[in-house]
Structures are given as structure tokens and as C-alpha cells.
Amino acid sequence: MKEEMTASGFLVNDPSTSPIAQLMLAHGAGAPMDSPFMNLLAAALAARGVRVLRFEFPYMAERRRTGGKRPPNPMGVLEEAFRLQAAQLQGPFFVGGKSMGGRVASMFAAEVGAAGFVCFGYPFHPPGKPERMRTEHLAALCCPGLVIQGTRDPFGKRDEVAGYDLDPALGLHWLDGGEHDFRPLKASGLAQQDLIEQAADAAAAFMTGQ
């Protein structure tokens, strides 16, 4: 497997064999494209034959340049950055992301011509505010999608999500005991890496239609 930064701003993880799929992967609201979680996830996906292309939204790129913390850009800015990056891809591709990045991917996957989207920890609602739903666009999808969610995720637990009005075509894969960052209960005997590996298995299977 190989990791490199391209001139177009992608941090690319290439598998050691011919790719089975390529995935444009966006980061979450609070951490960059090369956070420990994103590094582990990209490596796990590449190990399964997926070519992973990570990028940063403008506010995160600015934070990297200046070192100062900045809030996420408005959705219109995030959308435009997402479109510009997707326009550089060649051949069939999927889009996805961690939390906020997955939300953006799910909203604009069809419009950018993606074959589908994968959300790693979807922010169904802010923690402690279940009334502030972020699911309207998930009720009628224009392309296939998969949400991979920990059962203890405060942004949307399994019993909550079961009552949501979601398109039947939206796949849901649950990671037992997982938090928003896929950290499991200590009593499970598993580590975050284990649930990330499970997430990579589910994502690779989705992208190859298995």
C-alpha cells in the first residue's frame, strides 16, 4: 500500500493491487483529513483494495496553514469544495466521509455522479438534541448509500434510528458497542482498530455489491 499527496490536494492511499473501487473521503467537523481515525480508516480500506482519496474543506485547510481553530464553513461552501474535488476524479467513484463529511457526501453524491456514498458515523442529530434532525434528504435517495454507525453513537443510537423515516435503499451497518469514533466498550475486549476494520469490511462489500 502507498500513501501520497497529489497536486490536486488529495491525500491518496493506493492498495497494493488493482483497486476494486475508489472512494473520495471527507473529514469530520473537528479533525483534519490525517487525524488518527482517518489514517486508520484509509489504511484499512486500502488493505481491502479500495483507493482512498482524502481532502480538506476550506476551513480545515486554513486551520492547517495558520494553526488557528475555525468553525466549519457554511453548507454552500462545503458543497462547492466537495464538487470541485469530485470533478477531478476519473472513472467510477464513491464518496463518503466521517460524520459531517459523510453528511455532505450523502447530500450531494448523486449530483456529482458518484456510484454511491458511505457515511462513517452519521450525525443524525447533535448529541442531546434529538429534535434537530438531519435526515430529510435520507428519506428519498437518488443513489445507493450506506451508514456505518456505532450502537452507542450519541449522534444517533440504534433504537433512535429505527424510528426514522429513511429510504429503504439506505443500508445501515451497526458496530456493536461503538461510539461516534468507533471506540468500543472496554468490556468488549475489542479496540477501536477492530471496529474500524469491521467498518472497512462493510464499506468494501457495499462498494463491490457483495
Summary of the structure (lengths in Angstrom):
residues: 210
radius of gyration: 16.0
end to end distance: 23.0
largest distance: 45.5
contacts: 690
relative contact order: 0.14
helix: 33%
strand: 20%
